[in-house]
Amino acid sequence: MARKPATELSPLELEIMNIIWDLGECTSAQVIDEYNKIRPLANTTIRTVLSNIRKKGYVDVAPSVKPRIRFRARVSKQEVTRRNMKQMISSMFSGSPRDAIVFLLKEENIDDQEMNEIRKMIEAAAEDTDA
């Protein structure tokens, strides 16, 4: 993936990027179809958002012999998630991942299966740091 963009995504831009990440290489018509399954939004608005996230450096136009423009992500979902999580932890939890995790454990309804999976992940992470 390319150099990370400096400008953050708005909530709507992030919704559109999630669709692009899910679809992979796609046309604006495909993005519009998928977005309208979530909620209706004018085609022109979605195309404007696509243009904006392209200008911000999150998507590229993919080379194609087909007549329609095809978009593809320049930045991975993991990179955007990492940056957003770091920013949220910094601004909402004074930079403490522990406080963020405690908040989620208290505020979210986590069932027994999910809790067991979380325990296993914590144990695996602890083993990785011990090695």
C-alpha positions, 0 to 999 in steps of 0.5 A: 500500500502507498504512503499514508494520507495525512487527512482523516476520513469523515464518518461518511467517507469511512463508511464508503471506504469500508465498502471499497475494502469489502469489494476490492476493485470496484466501480462507483455504481457498485459502491452506490449499490452496496451503500444503498443497502445500508441506507439511501443516499443520492448517487451524486453524494456518493460520487462526491465522497469517492472523489474526496477520498481519492483527493485525500489519497485513500483510493486510486483509479485502477488501470483497466481496459474497461470503459468504467473507472474502477477504484481500489484502496491505497490504504489498508483497513488495518492502517486506518483502524490502527490510526483511528484507535491510537487517536481515540485512545489518546483523546478519550482515554489519556493514552491508556489502552488499559483504560480503553479496554476497561471501558469496553469490558464495562460498557459492552455486553460481552457474552461468555464465548467472546470473553473466553476468546478475549482471555485467550488473546490476552494469554497469547499476547502475554506469551509473546511478550515473555518470549 
